[in-house]
Amino acid sequence: MADVPPTLTLELPKKSDLSNTFKPWNEVRLPIDILLLTVKDCEFLACYTYLRNSFKSYHVNLGYVYFGTMGKSGDVPLKVALMTCSEGSSAPHGSLVTVKNAVVELRPKAVFYVGNCVGLNPEVTKLQLGDVVVSSKLTTESLKTPVGRGILHLVRHADHGWIPPLKRPEDRKVQVCCDGDILSGINPVSAKQQNMSHITQATAFAFGGEGLFAAAHDLKIEWVIVKGISHFADGTNPAENSWESHACIMAASLVSNMLKDPFVFEQWPHYEGR
């Protein structure tokens, strides 16, 4: 596996590049259509790259939230919110609490959990650093669950028409696993040592997935995990993990592709309370 990621057609923005445009919460047009949830700075900044007409606001239960639009020019765009949460599910400000609070306040149609992940079983999946995994199912210690039917239809075509943002596409063939089994809530190294079936069947590991599912299931809202592989659990990792930002941009770019046709979501319901 190459130690240096190929050159991209765009650069990850710096925090100083973020919009200073601020709107009071009562001026934010709600409900939104899509909530993008991230953990690390590089995940947030990668998603921010694809937001148009961005601005930020503040809510006492959510903190700062960035808003913008996505979708093809000429169509009525999707209204998108971008947030961060803490790593893990049950931690303060983790995915469980953050998704529950955000969905109630923002009333989206779906939640996309975007960023980088740990690749598992590369000898089986044939995936490489920088490839993208889209969840069709989530595996935790106690359950294996598919994504919702609406998202599943979208996931199957996630990479249709997608052009990875590589300056020289011939340098690397980026694969998208549209049938990903994301492991969460289980230490992949310990699971492998114990020969647990969870690890032998999973495509990738991501923190916080079980909290996302628990909140989305409780609120009856669509959810999906889209993550780029930045390293592997078997120890075949690049020096200083130079692939982390690259993997985040690949995942954010694919999400942008999944959201390019706003009419797809016209009949999806907004969250309207339990």
C-alpha positions, 0 to 999 in steps of 0.5 A: 500500500502506498504511504503517500496519498495521491494529490487532490483537486482541492485542499482541506480548508483551514478553520480560519476559512470558515464563514463568519456570517452569523444568523440568530437562531430565530432567523434560521429556516427550519426544518433542514433536510440533511444533518451531517455529523462529524467528530474530528476537525478534518471530518468537519472541514471536509464536509464544509468544503461541499457546503454552499452559501454557508453561515453559522448559528447557535442554539443553547442545546446544540452549540454552534451549527453550520448551515448551507445547501447541497445539490446540483445547481439549478435544482431547489437545493437541500438544506443541510446542517453540519455539526460535530460530536465527541468520539464515542456514543455515550460520552458527554456530547457523544453521538447518542445525545448529539443526534437526539438533540439535533434531530429534535431541534433541526427536524431533518429527513436523515442523518449522515455520519461522515469521516474516516474509519479503520479498515477491517479484513482487507484480505477479504474486502480488497479495500485500500487506504482512501477507499470509502465504506457506506453502511448497509448494516451496522454491527454492535456487540448485541445486534446487527441491523440494516439501515432503513429502506429509504437510505438503502435504496440510496446506498446501492447507487452511492457511487453512480456518477461519482468522480473522486477529487483526484488531480490524476485519476490514473494514480489510484482507483478509488473503490466504494463499498456500498454494502459495508458492514460497519462495526461499532462499540466493540474493540476490533483488536480484542474481537479479533483475538477472541475470534468473534464473528463480529470482526470476521464479517465486518468491513470497517470499524467506526466509533459512535455508530451504535449511538447514532443507530440508537438515537435514530431508531428511537426517533424513527429517522433514516441514518447512514455511515459514510467513512473513508479508510485512513488506516487498518486494524491489522497494523498495515498503517501509513507513517503518521497516518497521512491518509486521514484528511485524504480519507475524510475528503473522499467520504465527504465528496461521496456524500456530496454525490449522494445528495446531488439530486434533491428531488430524491428526498422530496417524499422523505418525511421530516422528523415531526416528533415521536 
